[in-house]
C-alpha cells in the first residue's frame, strides 16, 4: 500500500528532529512521500529534500500557516509550494515577527499564575528562535513537573481559558490561501477536528475556504480520533474537497509517528491524485 504522509514538523518550527532526521525516520517507517510542513517557515525544506533524494523518498515541499478566523486560530497547510516564492516568503516573515511578542505574553501570563521562567524555558527548547510556540512551552512545563505529558499540559495550560493562553491575531484566511496559491501550491485545512466550531461555523469555514481557492481537508490525521475519520471524509465529499492524510508528527513519543496512520476511506479523492512527482511510487491505475 502506498504510504503518503503530508503533515510533519522539524525543529525549524516546533518539532524536535532536524529536517534530515525527520526524513530518515519517515524512510525507516516505509513512507513513500513526505511533506515537511513546518509552522510559518520553509527553512528546512532544502535539507529535507537532499535527505529525501538520498533515501529514495519523494519530498513534498510544504508549510503550515497560522490563520485567525471566526475568533479562533486555524491552520492551513500548503502542499507543493515553491519555498522561494517572494510573496509567500514575505507573508511568512510577517507572521514570524509576531511570534516572539506572543511568546513573551504567554510567559507573563504563566508567571501571573505562579509559574515563573516559562518564556526563558520555552526559548531554550526552540532550535529556531523566531518560532517559539505553545509546543515549546508545553515541553518545558512537562519537564518542570507541571503536567505529566503533553496532552495533559494543553488541557491545563496554553488553551483558551487557561494560564498561558493569550489572544493573538494571525494572518487572514484570504492571505494564507492566496500565498499558497501564488507559490503554485495547494491549500488544505489542517486537522479540522481540533477547532471548537459548531457544525454551522465549520460549514461556513469550509465555504469560505473553498471560495478562496482552497482545495483540500485533512481527513486522517494524528489530531483526529478514529471515530471522526468518517465525519471529515463525508465533509470532504460534501464540499468537493480533496482528502489529505498526515500524522502531524512533532517528536518520537508525542502522538502518532510518521506514516503510521490508516489509509484514507476508499470513497475519498486524495489530494495527491495526479501528482507527477509520485509516478515512481504509483501504479498507472492509481496515478
Secondary structure, DSSP 8 states (H G I E B T S, - for coil): ---EE--B--TTTT-SS-HHHHHHHHHHTT-SEEEE--BT--TTHHHHHHHHHHHT-EEEEEEEEEEEETTEEEEEEEES--TT-HHHHHHHHHHHHTHHHHHHHHHHHHHHTT-TTHHHHHHHH-SSTT---HHHHHHHHHHTTSSSSHHHHHHHBSSTTSBT------B-HHHHHHHHHHTT-EEEE--GGGS---HHHHHHHHHHHHHTT--EEEEEETTS-GGGHHHHHHHHHHTT-EEEEE--B-BTTBSS-TT-S----TTS-BTTTT-GGGTTTS-TTT-
